[in-house]
């Protein structure tokens, strides 16, 4: 933000403390800092992030039996409909992502295109999905950690293990998206190799 002490131009305004602020400079800087950093991830890393987020190693093992229990012989139809819906949603998100790539861009998209009540429901649904995903991933981490710890497992608090897993994930994501993406790729590759 550029602050000038004298001379008010057409593009300037005075804030509540009486300081003159250049609107052009504020707009340029805020638009430059808005959005995600470009050219940080290679196309392979972006693909790896997308693939690892759908967890191709654990998802079939967990969801197919559950869907079969609910849908029976209609499981194939349930998966076909879900795949069609996901494909249509992916096309919508891809079209929007070409114009705007920012943290929270799905909410920004719904807020700018839908009525406020619908946008609020979408925002809360996204928040709920993020919280439930984090909870299930931390639960899975605790479960795998106890298998890894073996005989030491009963002596370690599950709250401590969950806090360590969540803290590690937050630290890696905060440190750098490249580290986060490469970590997800390696975890998926190792777990995929172990699944065979």
URZI-V827438 format. One record per backbone hydrogen bond with DSSP energy under -0.5 kcal/mol. NH is the residue of the N-H (numbers start at 0). CO is the residue of the C=O. If there is no record, write none. Layout:
nh = [NH	NH]
co = [CO	CO]
//
This chain:
nh = [3	8	11	12	14	14	17	19	20	21	22	22	25	26	27	28	29	30	31	32	33	35	39	45	46	47	48	49	50	51	52	53	53	54	55	58	61	62	63	63	65	66	67	68	69	70	71	73	74	75	77	78	79	80	81	82	83	84	85	86	87	88	89	90	91	92	93	94	95	96	97	98	98	99	101	104	107	108	109	110	111	112	113	118	119	120	121	122	123	124	125	126	127	128	129	130	131	132	133	134	135	136	137	138	139	140	141	142	143	144	145	146	147	148	149	151	152	154	155	160	161	162	163	164	165	166	167	168	169	170	171	172	173	174	175	179	180	181	182	183	184	185	186	187	188	189	190	191	192	193	194	195]
co = [19	6	8	20	12	18	14	3	12	1	10	20	21	22	23	24	25	26	27	28	29	100	36	41	42	43	44	45	46	47	48	49	50	51	50	54	57	58	58	59	61	62	63	64	65	66	67	70	71	72	73	74	75	76	77	78	79	80	81	82	83	84	85	86	87	88	89	90	91	92	93	94	95	95	99	101	103	104	105	106	107	108	109	114	115	116	117	118	119	120	121	122	123	124	125	126	127	128	129	130	131	132	133	134	135	136	137	138	139	140	141	142	143	144	145	148	149	151	152	156	157	158	159	160	161	162	163	164	165	166	167	168	169	170	171	175	176	177	178	179	180	181	182	183	184	185	186	187	188	189	190	191]
//
